[in-house]
Amino acid sequence: MYHHLQYYGYFKDHRGSLPTSATHQHVWKNNPRYLLSGSFGERQGMIPDPLQKEKLLYSLMLSSPLLRSRQLLHDEFGEVNPCLREPRDLFTFFSSSGPLQAPRWPIECEVIKENLHHIEWVPPQPEYFYQPTGNEKLPEIVGEEKGTVVFQLDSVPTEGSYFTSSRVGGKQGIIKELAVTLQGPEDKTLLFESRFESGNLQKAVRVDTYEYELTLRTDLYTNKHTQWFYFRVQNTRKDATYRFTIVNLLKPKSLYTVGMKPLMYSQLDAKTHNIGWRREGNEIRYYKNNRDDGQQAFYCLTWTIQFPHDQDTCFFAHFYPYTYTDLQCYLLSVANNPVQSQFCKLRTLCRSLAGNTVYLLTITNPSRTPQEAAAKKAVVLSARVHPGESNGSWIMKGFLDFILSNSPDAQLLRDIFVFKVVPMLNPDGVIVGNYRCSLAGRDLNRHYKTILKESFPCIWYTRNMIKRLLEEREVLLYCDFHGHSRKNNIFLYGCNNNDRKYWLHERVFPLMLSKNAPDKFSFHSCNFKVQKCKEGTGRVVMWRMGILNSYTMESTFGGSTLGNKRDTHFTTEDLKSLGYHVCDTLLDFCDPDRTKFMQCLTELKELLQQEIHKKFNELGQDMDLEGSWSDICLSDIESSTSGSDSSLSDGLPVHLLNVADELNQKKKMYKKKKKKPLQTRKQRNEQYQKNNLMQELKLTEDALSFQERAGFASSTLQKQPTFFRNSENASSSAMRNEKPRLNESQLHGRDKGTSLDPSKMTSILTKSKERMQTEKPRPTVSCSPKRSTNSSQEPAADMKSHWSRNRYPATKRGRAAMTVYPSLHIYTYP
């Protein structure tokens, strides 16, 4: 063991401490005594004698397919470093001295070794929408047949392939230079690059001196979802007008048609003038591509730009980028803050498909007593289930900035709530630059009901966390932050409540938010219809689980059409301010003084009446709604929230269909029947007594019928006088008539759920026994009844449990309420 530990670097002068993920690669890479080549065993220098045997054994182990370990680390050149990986699920906090966890990429992705960083900056003046002149040029798409390819990714996994493995740094080997080589200082060709975190550009074709056609990469392992772009250009010229045209967008409608501008970032401006991302572009047009591949229509976005400097490095993006590394830097600052770390606990919710950490923050002030802690309600917030909707991360950042501050309102919120926050649900998609999907090639926000934990871990563990949270306390609000590509402003999607007790209550929070942020949030854009195609979304699944206020917050990629911000683009500061308004609205929503709440309910009823009148007028019908308008189904007067193919689910990938079928079959096979609720001792005794009496009664009746079938009565009647035979016949007839009446009342009583009186049953058995004694002796059946109980003390058969459920709304909307009993076991899922 000593030699084994010595081989791995322990008990050495140059390794005074345990190896960490931050230092092991550097130590092994620069120490030739321990270097191994990519051939797993070829030595690159003389190895001292004490390590010769261990070295040889190690090389044999790696060359054996049976003993090969997957726990050994590789450096950026693909060489093996003989050091075990860190345990994946034990480290929940950031180390104040160590670096961040490096993003893990699919092994097909090439990644450049540059660390990109952009400064945060708020424009001093409003950035207005582009106003079309009508003279914008619509460039004809010529393609690479008439142009020159100046940038193209080599291998992009598309539909038909699927994710297999990942590593830090992506594809092994030397990173090739994909941009063209400049012919000299006079060469004006732009140099493109997108192989960095969240980058997305697949190909650039130069069709004129200053004109380029750009092709975006689809989401990995799919052939769809081209919307997000983020790329770099170098070798710029100041006085020239460049034109960029993206040729393979898929959505027929876009905010670019109503004035939205792309974002540009200049590194020279950031260094010299501290200027960050800004809206730029002229001659902006969004139009249908004239080149049709026969399968799906493509749309184009074209714009012109003048760069501010010569030989500058600039970036273009669909929206303000917020990467996985940005999130980790922010969380590291929180973990290292001695004050914030007291009430913000950082944990690992799970690992993504690629092995990236999905973080969970629990934010609440310490409680003085267990009763106080148990009384707190919960609020669940999440973002970036769609990786290309980075505006969700900026709202989340604003929320976290406020709730972690020392503001009195923030302290009050931490006193009365437990906040569960998942700031980045889909880190894999964010890292690779996807717009909508995870590395499973599917939209996670359509699979919240999945049973495939290994294929969709991020949402499976999120749903499981919320299920456990609901067992502990009431969840007041769930909200998932998104971005919207076709509407301006910020708005919410919710779920109509069918319980008349809470009628319109789900609309109070959005209305309050619109009053707190009137120049950003539009209540009239909110929608509360639950569509069939949205059953797998987070808001609908959480609503079905019992969270009344379950929302999707949609934030535009463009800007506002309201109030003082009318016709201006949103900045990161605008989005962060909405995070503060969410906190402010929570305080209004939970104010013990219900004046604001009731005012909002009254206003909502008036707005609904106006909407119903408007609908009937559109249909050309007149209707008196007095007294009956509140019975109209709210879903019938709301329009659909679907507007593009992104609203539809693609189902499971082909390679997961068999897995899902097998799990469903196992679930049906091993599914146990629900146990009846545990009864009290008194109830069990009474039930046992009833069962015994019923069994004895049945045996008695069987014995009587046996006597009749055997002919005992007829043989006796032949020896008796006539008058005695008549009386006996009458008695037998009466007894036969009485018996079916007893069975009928007994059956009716059981069907209706009424309890039988044991004392009455005892008297019936006694009479039957007396009649049996007057007849010819025969084998008797014991029918001694058990101890009788007072029937008035028996509980009704349909009596329900008295477990309180006033804190938990009905789990299924629009269905009959079912009795729910407290669960004493740990939930497990396949």
C-alpha angles and dihedrals in degrees: 000000000000091000090045093054090042090055092054092054104269122132091023126129092230092050106053095160140035115290114257132197088250098059110023096084093051094047096048094041093055098040109081091193090074104030117125123192126232090263090070103237110027109121122228098196144355114305119207116251097247090064098040096096095044091048093051092047091050093052091049090050092054093047093053114088090208097053100035111129126217092198097076119105127237127207125224092275093056094254120141120248111201095230128111121240121253115262105268103219103037101073111076102155132061117248113239091215102037128076127255123279106270114237116257118226133194110267090244093064122092113214127192117229097237125114111221123204130176125195122235113243136168116212111240091222130045114267105227127208119265112263111215116230097196092240097088114137121241104208116212113238111242102169130202092310090078098020138059122254107230098170133020135158111236104218124014117177108230137170113326095040126078140200115279110164144343142209139184107275095020120237117034122238135040116335110237124221106246099182119088120264113252114239094214144314091299094057106110097190113133117235112225129200135172105156094113135092112309091356120146126185124114105181142005122197121192108219098167139004094279101012127094136180113213129201119199123217115247119233108288115272091013137081096222146059106073108167110101117078131176122161143146131238128193137183094052128177120218104213099042128096111227126197124208123189123187105206108187109054114141108202115092092208127049142165087242086078091062100046108286114150130206120249124248131190125195118200092203091052090048092052100041104030103019090239118152135181116347138173112258139163144092136209089034115182134167113199144148118280114246091214111082122188091199094248109069136359119250128208130208134221116198131180140158127229140184114210117226096224143027117249091012130152111230136177131209124201141172089229139350105301120234111181135194089254090054089055093049092050090052094048091047090057090051093048091050094048107100093207101042093044089063093068102020114071117192119208140165110254092187144307121270124233090272092046098257116145119255104207127216122197122199110196122186139117117257111266123231096220136020089243091056091049093050092050094060117107121221134237120197121201130176139170145186100038080139103051097204093058097085092162086079090063092052092052089048090050090053091050093050092046090057102038090050093048128097093247113136090234091052091049090050091051091050089050095055103030142050108217119206109192129184102184097185118024097174108038093158092059091046092052097050095042100249119163102210115351141071124228087276085073093241139105105258091205089069096052106058089122093056123133092197100102094170095050099042103025098152097061095032091059092042092054091045091050091053092048091055090045091055089055090056103041146346115284105218098186141009120191130174116197117225142162128239125214101191107041133057125225128031123284144156136245113210141164126261112239116225095193107102090209090066097031111161092355092121088063097055097080094051091047092051090048091053089054092050094047104027095160095052111026122067117199091186089063091056119106130194103185117126108216126194092239089056097053091105095052123110096247095051095044092049090047090052088051090060108272105133096191099053115152147171110214111212117200119188124241086218124046148260134313093184137094121318093352095055114149094003131119121249117248127205088260090057091053094046090051089058088060087059091048090055088059092046091050091050089060091050091046093053098038110138086222099078095197095107092044093052092044089055091049091052091049091048092054091052092048090049092051090052091049092050092049089049092052093050091048090052089053091047094242132131120213135171104227098184109131096355107056093092090061093065113108109251093214090062093064097045126085126232120275092212117102107151144025089270089077092066125083119234092207121228123329115259094251091056099048095085091046091053092047092050092050092049091050092049090048091054093043097051098032108126124218115255111262119235114252114271112264130213121257091254092053092047091051093049092048091049090050092050092050091050094050092047091051093049092047090053092050091050093051091048089053092051092050089048090056092052092048091049092057098237092138095052095049091051093049091058091063098043132081120268097250090051091050090053093051091047091050090051091050092048091047091050091048092049091049092048095052099063090045089058093050092047094052090045093052093046090050092053093045093052094047095244120145122243119232109240091206091058091047089052092053091050091052091048093054091048090051092051091052090050091053092055091058132071113300115264138154107303129213120227111241105167105154125226123246108301122229133205108271092209090068094054117108119239114263092238094048111137132215118273094224107136116246100168090113094052121064120218112292094221120045118218095015134100112278114251128207111261121199126198114269116230097183133076115259113244126184132192 
